[in-house]
Amino acid sequence: MECRFTNSYDLSLHARARKVVPNGVWGHMATSAIGPGYPQFFAKSEGCRVWDVDGNEYIDFMCAWGPNLLGYKRAEVDAAAIRQLGRGDIGNGPTELMVELAESLVDTIEYADWVLFQKNGTDATTTCVTVARAATGRRKVLVARGAYHGAVPWCSPSLVGVAAEDRAHLITFEYNDVVSLNEAVASAGDDLAGILMTAYRHDVNRDQEMPDVEFLRHARALCNRAGAALILDDVRAGFRLDVRGSWAQYGVKPDLGAYSKAIANGWPLAAVAGNTSMLEGASKIFVTGSFWYASAAMAAGLKTLELLRTTNALAHIEAMGNRFRKGLATIALRHGFRLIQTGPVQMPMIRFENDSDLRVANVFCAAALRHGIYLHPRHNLFLCAAHQEADIDRALYAVDSAMRDAAAAT
């Protein structure tokens, strides 16, 4: 399976975009930050496949960087959203779908007593921090060093254009390190508003790390003693691992949770879920957006939740992730490579042993593109319910060729 891999139209669009858009493309989807050879512009997507503007087809293991959970163009989800578009999307207030979706999320997320809606993950994490500060009357928020919580000044991974005052009340700790967390709590003193953590450690370009249950329980206990909020940033992992919340399997309930990406299968939606201890704070703050009540995405969210509850989608994604992980390990050894595969199989991080400069990873991923597989050399991947055994096996066949190319080049 090898693409024709032409890119002439993609290059021409780059040139046009740079004349009217800073850098042509911005943010995490700018391929200039990934490596050479990656297509920047895409024409269509369906199931677990994407096509770039030059007609090259790829089996996609980035899933739009997470939102594609059930498959691109999942018929039932899109039909629900399009029906609502026919009735109206934006108006002078919400439709009844807002109430229905909030009720459904409260019934689904084990710690949720209420929900607020937004559009992006950064909206949700920022709202969580705002609610925690309003509920506690305090300022300090603890975050794990290197964690990603969004792209606005208080949490952006870039310091360009960011003032020191934007982060004056953030204190960092090491993920899964009780001593470090204790020191951060002590540093906050009596001004601790909350502890904010991702579902598991998924920092860019490093091994992923699942949470230690005792660490989570300790964080919960610290927040209980301090009267602070334990906040789960479930933007990236939410609904892909467990619809009840990604910490449900550990028996640890946060006070607040941030969701986006997959909760409406690609339709733009985000949500904050909270318990009763955070309700008064949530009722007092002012957060809003012109498109936050848009009803088509809410219809898509309702249908996505229904499908997650009534099908084996999550179990299937896990099974395909296991199949992919085992196949990758076997193929790598055949070509003289050792892989480091970390994190949940539904959202795997794949690195080559002794490849700190990513030389092998870059060569391998570029070769995979030529063979019709879209991977990423320094970010976790995503699987979706549209990946079938035949897709995984076809991808592994292409991976075998890409590994051969990487071995020859390195």
Wavefront OBJ file of the C-alpha trace (Angstrom):
o trace
v 0.000 0.000 0.000
v 1.991 2.983 -1.218
v 0.649 6.431 -1.934
v 1.356 8.207 -5.169
v 2.503 10.834 -2.695
v 2.339 13.900 -4.840
v 2.240 17.204 -2.990
v 2.174 19.946 -5.610
v -1.231 21.362 -4.669
v -0.366 21.208 -0.969
v 2.740 23.293 -1.635
v 0.787 25.836 -3.652
v -1.758 26.187 -0.836
v 1.137 26.716 1.583
v 2.369 29.576 -0.569
v -1.089 31.144 -0.812
v -1.754 30.759 2.914
v 1.515 32.390 3.936
v 0.427 35.551 2.129
v -2.708 35.959 4.232
v -2.180 33.864 7.416
v 0.799 34.200 9.798
v 3.090 31.244 9.018
v 0.397 29.854 6.726
v -0.977 27.581 9.447
v -0.741 28.062 13.217
v -0.822 25.980 16.376
v -0.544 22.243 16.885
v -1.655 21.324 13.364
v 1.161 23.233 11.666
v 3.241 20.502 10.057
v 6.366 22.638 10.256
v 6.595 21.416 13.859
v 6.283 17.727 12.925
v 8.777 17.066 10.171
v 9.304 17.122 6.420
v 6.928 15.425 4.029
v 3.729 15.796 6.037
v 0.714 17.036 4.087
v -0.697 20.224 5.572
v -4.029 20.479 3.790
v -6.691 17.776 3.597
v -9.637 17.267 1.288
v -11.821 14.659 3.007
v -12.038 12.008 5.694
v -14.131 8.909 6.271
v -13.989 6.098 8.801
v -10.342 5.783 9.788
v -8.972 7.310 6.581
v -8.027 10.795 5.433
v -7.154 12.146 1.983
v -4.896 15.137 1.453
v -5.538 17.774 -1.207
v -3.262 15.942 -3.653
v -5.373 12.793 -3.407
v -3.038 10.740 -1.199
v -4.938 8.346 1.076
v -3.818 7.441 4.596
v -4.968 5.127 7.341
v -5.114 7.717 10.087
v -3.693 7.131 13.565
v -4.088 10.732 14.751
v -7.897 10.873 14.432
v -7.893 14.665 14.004
v -5.683 14.795 17.122
v -8.355 12.989 19.109
v -11.886 14.111 18.148
v -12.538 11.198 15.785
v -13.755 8.558 18.253
v -16.428 6.598 16.384
v -15.111 7.178 12.873
v -15.060 10.170 10.546
v -18.507 10.820 9.063
v -20.194 8.432 11.500
v -23.624 8.398 9.910
v -25.789 8.440 13.035
v -23.866 11.294 14.653
v -23.742 13.468 11.565
v -27.410 12.816 10.798
v -28.403 14.008 14.288
v -26.345 17.176 13.919
v -27.601 17.878 10.393
v -31.234 17.401 11.462
v -30.676 20.015 14.125
v -28.987 22.333 11.641
v -32.217 22.145 9.641
v -34.119 23.412 12.661
v -31.532 25.977 13.701
v -28.142 26.004 15.351
v -27.481 29.454 16.853
v -30.275 31.542 18.304
v -31.002 33.960 21.115
v -30.661 31.145 23.632
v -30.173 27.392 23.889
v -32.505 24.715 22.612
v -33.870 21.898 24.750
v -30.926 19.816 23.532
v -28.739 21.661 26.046
v -30.872 20.336 28.900
v -31.034 16.837 27.427
v -27.271 16.674 26.907
v -26.562 18.012 30.382
v -28.905 15.401 31.861
v -27.224 12.669 29.834
v -23.729 13.723 30.885
v -24.735 13.926 34.559
v -26.155 10.402 34.233
v -22.945 9.189 32.545
v -20.031 10.890 34.332
v -19.896 9.349 37.781
v -18.923 12.479 39.732
v -21.051 15.001 37.797
v -23.983 16.839 39.345
v -24.002 19.666 36.805
v -22.476 20.612 33.446
v -21.471 23.802 31.603
v -20.789 23.801 27.850
v -18.045 25.452 25.820
v -16.366 24.874 22.450
v -12.685 23.942 22.969
v -10.580 22.134 25.511
v -8.871 25.349 26.569
v -12.305 26.852 27.241
v -13.068 23.928 29.537
v -9.803 23.880 31.491
v -9.919 27.651 31.930
v -13.508 27.430 33.156
v -12.496 24.724 35.634
v -9.773 26.940 37.077
v -12.175 29.884 37.254
v -14.825 27.802 39.015
v -12.284 26.436 41.504
v -11.123 29.936 42.395
v -14.688 31.208 42.720
v -15.712 28.238 44.876
v -12.737 28.481 47.224
v -11.981 32.204 47.217
v -8.325 31.298 46.634
v -5.808 31.759 43.829
v -3.096 29.081 43.679
v -3.487 26.205 41.189
v -1.072 23.272 41.089
v -0.189 21.733 37.711
v 2.182 18.911 36.776
v 5.449 20.059 35.227
v 5.334 19.639 31.435
v 1.591 18.968 31.278
v -0.503 20.514 28.522
v -3.760 22.172 29.576
v -4.436 24.492 26.649
v -3.198 27.434 24.625
v -3.962 30.667 26.431
v -1.488 32.659 28.530
v -2.138 30.997 31.902
v -1.274 27.539 30.529
v 0.290 27.860 27.054
v 3.430 25.776 26.424
v 4.899 28.842 24.711
v 6.025 31.875 26.687
v 6.026 34.189 23.666
v 3.642 37.042 24.379
v 2.964 35.727 27.882
v 3.489 37.962 30.910
v 4.862 36.572 34.160
v 1.705 37.824 35.854
v -0.366 35.419 33.735
v 1.208 32.537 35.638
v 1.780 34.203 38.974
v -0.474 31.758 40.815
v 0.603 28.495 39.181
v 2.783 26.080 41.157
v 4.293 22.985 39.525
v 4.893 19.469 40.804
v 6.088 16.188 39.329
v 3.366 13.825 38.163
v 3.060 10.667 40.327
v 5.511 12.113 42.882
v 3.892 12.402 46.318
v 6.803 14.309 47.851
v 6.774 16.864 45.041
v 3.014 17.295 45.344
v 3.272 17.775 49.112
v 5.901 20.471 48.600
v 3.689 22.265 46.066
v 0.710 22.171 48.445
v 2.881 23.543 51.233
v 4.080 26.316 48.931
v 0.464 27.307 48.211
v -0.229 27.602 51.927
v -3.766 28.713 52.709
v -4.269 30.032 49.152
v -4.753 26.658 47.401
v -7.695 26.723 44.976
v -7.073 23.410 43.230
v -4.863 20.671 41.856
v -5.191 20.210 38.095
v -4.035 17.000 36.385
v -4.465 15.244 33.076
v -6.035 11.778 33.074
v -2.552 10.328 32.786
v 0.820 11.809 31.901
v 0.826 12.429 28.152
v 3.447 15.150 27.711
v 4.756 15.624 24.164
v 7.867 13.673 23.167
v 8.235 11.560 26.269
v 7.026 8.235 27.578
v 3.444 8.289 28.763
v 2.802 7.400 32.389
v -0.410 6.041 33.845
v -1.434 7.505 37.203
v -0.444 5.683 40.349
v -3.640 5.034 42.278
v -2.032 5.910 45.601
v -0.854 9.216 44.127
v -4.397 10.027 42.976
v -5.815 9.073 46.363
v -3.216 11.243 48.058
v -4.124 14.196 45.815
v -7.795 13.626 46.676
v -6.992 13.597 50.390
v -4.897 16.769 50.133
v -7.757 18.594 48.427
v -10.219 17.330 51.023
v -8.040 18.607 53.883
v -7.418 21.979 52.226
v -10.958 22.500 50.954
v -9.523 22.754 47.435
v -10.769 21.368 44.118
v -9.310 18.267 42.506
v -9.598 18.928 38.770
v -9.366 16.279 36.040
v -8.296 17.528 32.633
v -10.006 14.826 30.565
v -9.899 16.825 27.345
v -7.605 14.429 25.506
v -8.622 11.107 27.043
v -12.247 11.710 27.976
v -14.739 9.134 26.611
v -11.977 7.222 24.799
v -10.987 5.291 27.920
v -14.138 5.329 30.053
v -17.382 7.254 29.613
v -17.708 7.522 33.396
v -14.488 9.584 33.533
v -10.936 8.428 33.003
v -10.274 8.030 36.737
v -13.380 5.909 37.364
v -11.306 2.725 37.167
v -9.164 4.014 40.049
v -12.079 4.895 42.298
v -10.972 8.529 42.585
v -13.581 11.213 41.969
v -12.509 14.747 41.020
v -14.562 17.802 41.879
v -14.319 19.218 38.368
v -13.586 17.734 34.959
v -12.814 19.291 31.575
v -13.961 17.567 28.368
v -13.721 18.238 24.642
v -12.182 16.465 21.618
v -14.108 13.187 21.323
v -17.343 13.954 23.188
v -19.241 14.849 19.991
v -17.189 12.784 17.525
v -15.622 15.780 15.827
v -18.409 18.320 16.165
v -17.149 21.350 18.138
v -18.124 20.888 21.760
v -16.540 21.082 25.196
v -17.931 20.669 28.688
v -17.098 21.162 32.331
v -18.597 18.646 34.748
v -18.681 19.338 38.468
v -20.015 18.134 41.778
v -22.209 19.974 44.274
v -19.242 21.426 46.182
v -18.384 23.459 43.063
v -21.952 24.443 42.176
v -22.007 27.785 43.976
v -18.737 28.838 42.359
v -19.996 27.793 38.931
v -23.178 29.778 39.503
v -21.278 32.976 40.300
v -18.698 33.189 37.510
v -19.222 34.836 34.148
v -17.991 32.720 31.257
v -19.620 32.727 27.840
v -19.125 32.559 24.104
v -21.185 33.424 21.058
v -21.180 29.798 19.907
v -21.224 27.958 23.232
v -24.961 27.205 22.987
v -24.816 25.935 19.386
v -27.260 23.058 19.216
v -25.993 20.965 16.272
v -22.869 19.942 18.187
v -25.053 19.156 21.204
v -27.151 16.850 19.042
v -23.941 15.164 17.932
v -22.861 14.855 21.565
v -26.135 13.203 22.540
v -25.869 10.689 19.724
v -22.205 9.995 20.527
v -23.103 9.238 24.142
v -25.939 6.978 23.028
v -23.641 4.988 20.751
v -20.998 4.658 23.452
v -23.629 3.299 25.825
v -25.286 0.900 23.394
v -22.376 -0.471 21.341
v -19.027 -2.087 22.092
v -17.126 0.844 20.579
v -14.730 1.347 23.494
v -13.975 -2.357 23.871
v -13.390 -2.549 20.121
v -10.973 0.410 20.175
v -9.039 -1.256 22.984
v -8.881 -4.546 21.055
v -7.595 -2.782 17.932
v -5.050 -0.921 20.046
v -3.744 -4.178 21.458
v -3.537 -5.682 17.972
v -1.607 -2.656 16.719
v 0.767 -2.597 19.699
v 1.657 -6.288 19.449
v 2.155 -6.072 15.697
v 4.407 -3.029 15.977
v 6.629 -4.713 18.567
v 7.031 -7.844 16.447
v 7.832 -5.930 13.259
v 10.310 -3.640 15.019
v 12.319 -6.582 16.363
v 12.394 -8.133 12.909
v 14.166 -5.015 11.634
v 16.523 -4.647 14.569
v 14.617 -1.958 16.462
v 13.262 -1.946 19.988
v 10.162 0.105 20.578
v 9.084 1.812 23.786
v 5.285 1.741 23.754
v 3.617 3.519 26.660
v 0.220 4.755 27.711
v -3.146 3.147 26.999
v -3.362 1.176 23.755
v -6.251 3.403 22.661
v -3.870 6.403 22.739
v -0.389 4.914 22.340
v 2.923 6.712 22.499
v 5.541 4.995 20.325
v 9.246 5.736 20.573
v 12.379 4.016 19.401
v 14.915 2.967 22.018
v 18.088 5.119 22.015
v 16.479 7.722 19.756
v 16.505 10.842 21.907
v 17.019 13.102 18.886
v 14.089 11.420 17.062
v 16.257 10.690 14.029
v 14.872 7.163 13.633
v 11.305 8.218 14.491
v 11.340 10.982 11.888
v 12.675 8.702 9.178
v 10.190 5.968 10.083
v 7.148 8.258 10.163
v 8.128 9.889 6.869
v 8.431 6.421 5.324
v 5.071 5.430 6.815
v 3.486 8.413 5.064
v 4.820 7.185 1.730
v 3.229 3.821 2.465
v -0.136 5.372 3.335
v -0.019 5.450 7.146
v -0.385 8.705 9.090
v 1.600 8.554 12.362
v 3.360 11.170 14.502
v 6.986 10.996 15.677
v 6.589 12.852 18.994
v 2.932 12.867 20.015
v 0.639 10.112 21.200
v -1.511 8.460 18.534
v -5.266 7.786 18.662
v -7.390 4.841 17.564
v -11.097 5.005 16.790
v -14.014 2.616 16.447
v -13.701 2.689 12.640
v -10.329 0.917 12.777
v -11.082 -2.710 11.899
v -8.813 -5.737 11.963
v -8.243 -5.414 8.226
v -7.189 -1.784 8.664
v -4.773 -2.654 11.464
v -3.297 -5.513 9.465
v -2.963 -3.368 6.363
v -1.305 -0.670 8.438
v 1.110 -3.204 9.940
v 2.002 -4.440 6.453
v 2.873 -0.852 5.551
v 4.745 -0.421 8.851
v 6.900 -3.398 7.910
v 7.957 -1.597 4.735
v 8.481 1.668 6.608
v 10.667 -0.083 9.205
v 12.715 -1.565 6.393
v 13.166 1.902 4.915
v 14.128 3.306 8.322
v 16.664 0.544 8.935
v 18.278 1.216 5.563
v 18.394 4.967 6.176
v 19.744 4.849 9.718
l 1 2 3 4 5 6 7 8 9 10 11 12 13 14 15 16 17 18 19 20 21 22 23 24 25 26 27 28 29 30 31 32 33 34 35 36 37 38 39 40 41 42 43 44 45 46 47 48 49 50 51 52 53 54 55 56 57 58 59 60 61 62 63 64 65 66 67 68 69 70 71 72 73 74 75 76 77 78 79 80 81 82 83 84 85 86 87 88 89 90 91 92 93 94 95 96 97 98 99 100 101 102 103 104 105 106 107 108 109 110 111 112 113 114 115 116 117 118 119 120 121 122 123 124 125 126 127 128 129 130 131 132 133 134 135 136 137 138 139 140 141 142 143 144 145 146 147 148 149 150 151 152 153 154 155 156 157 158 159 160 161 162 163 164 165 166 167 168 169 170 171 172 173 174 175 176 177 178 179 180 181 182 183 184 185 186 187 188 189 190 191 192 193 194 195 196 197 198 199 200 201 202 203 204 205 206 207 208 209 210 211 212 213 214 215 216 217 218 219 220 221 222 223 224 225 226 227 228 229 230 231 232 233 234 235 236 237 238 239 240 241 242 243 244 245 246 247 248 249 250 251 252 253 254 255 256 257 258 259 260 261 262 263 264 265 266 267 268 269 270 271 272 273 274 275 276 277 278 279 280 281 282 283 284 285 286 287 288 289 290 291 292 293 294 295 296 297 298 299 300 301 302 303 304 305 306 307 308 309 310 311 312 313 314 315 316 317 318 319 320 321 322 323 324 325 326 327 328 329 330 331 332 333 334 335 336 337 338 339 340 341 342 343 344 345 346 347 348 349 350 351 352 353 354 355 356 357 358 359 360 361 362 363 364 365 366 367 368 369 370 371 372 373 374 375 376 377 378 379 380 381 382 383 384 385 386 387 388 389 390 391 392 393 394 395 396 397 398 399 400 401 402 403 404 405 406 407 408 409 410
